[in-house]
Amino acid sequence: FFDEIHGLDWYQNHLETALFNLYYTNTTKIPQTGAGVNRQCAVLERACQQGVTNGLLGPGRWNGDSFGVLSTGDYLSKAFYVFANSLDDQPQSEREARKSPVFQIASKLAGATHFADVLVAVNR
């Protein structure tokens, strides 16, 4: 459905723009530490929350693959889960290239209703 295609295009752009703006508007560097990773996660979480506000994302059961502390079948009460891989597991070449660890985001689409069945019981 077009609303999901349009929404997912917006979502990808919004996440990319949010991180870019963090890097671009920061007057110093984003440190390659736990605090720096947490700062980036916070930006991504705010972007995801906008997806909830816009009606693209909604709470529900996660049916995708497990990662971080999220397991298949877990309930996403916020509609999303942001996970950053550990700096300890990051290859040295990526640290030297000043890359952040990989971020993974589980996002639950809110979906939409296009029709419904209605059962009516009438009694006298």
N, C-alpha and C positions, 0 to 999 in steps of 0.2 A: 504494500500500500504506500502511496506517495507520502503520506504524513510521516511514516517511519523513515523513508529514504531522506526526506527533507530534514527531519529531526536529527538523524544520525550524521548527516553532513554538517549541520550546525554544531552538534556535539563535538565532533572531531576538531572542527575549526576553533571552537571555544576553548577546548583543552589546550590545543597548541598555542593559541593566542595568550591564554592566561600564563603559561610558563614563559613564553617569549617576553611578555610584559614584565614578569618578575626579573628576568635576566637583564632586560634593557633598561629598566627604570631603577635598578639597584645602584646606589652610588659607590658601593664597594663590591667585593666578590661574594658569591654564595659559597660558603666553605664546604669542602668535601669531608664533612663530618656528619655525625648523627643530627646535629642541630640544622645543618644545611639541608639534609634530606627531609627532615620534618617540615621545614619551611616550604619546600617544594610540594610535599604531600598536602599541606594545608591549602596551598593554592589550587591544587587539583581537586581537593574536596569541595572547596567553594564553587568551583566550576561545575562539579557534579551536582551540587545542591541546586544550582540554577537550572539544571536539567529536570530536577524534581519540580521546582517552581513553575517551569514552562509546561509541565504535564507530559514530558517525554519519558521520564523515569518514575517508577513507583515501587513501593514495597512488594516483596514476593519471595518465593522460594527459588534459590539458586540451583539451576539444573546443569550448569557448565562444569568444567573441570575444577578440581581443588587446587588452591595455591595459597601460600601464606597460612593463616589460621582458618581460612574459609574452606569448608568441605562441601561437596555436592550434597544438596538437600538442606543446607542451612538456610535460615530465613534472613533476608536482607531488609531489616526494618527501616534503614535509611534509603534503600533502593540502590545503594552502591557500596563498594568496599575498595579502598585504595591501599595497595601494598607496595612497598619498596624493598627490593632485594638488598641483602646486607652488604655494606661496604667491605666487610671482611672477605666476602666471596667474589669481590670484583677483581677481574684480571688487572695486573699492574699496568699493562699497556693502556687500558681504559682510564685508569687513574691519571697516568701521565698525559693522556689526551684531554684531560679535564672533563670527562663524561660523568654524568651522574649514574648511579646504579639504575637498573631497569625498573620502571614503575609498571605495575599491573593493576587494572581497574576492572572489577566485576560490576556490571551495570544491568539492572533489571528494567526492561521496558514496561511502561505502564499499560501499553496496549490500548485498544479502543473497542467499543461495542458498535456493531453495524446492524444487528438484529437481535430479537429476543423472542422466546416462547413465553406465553402467558397462559396460565391455567386459572380458570374462573369457576368457582363453585357457587351455585345459587341454591338457596333453601328457603322454604316458606315456613 
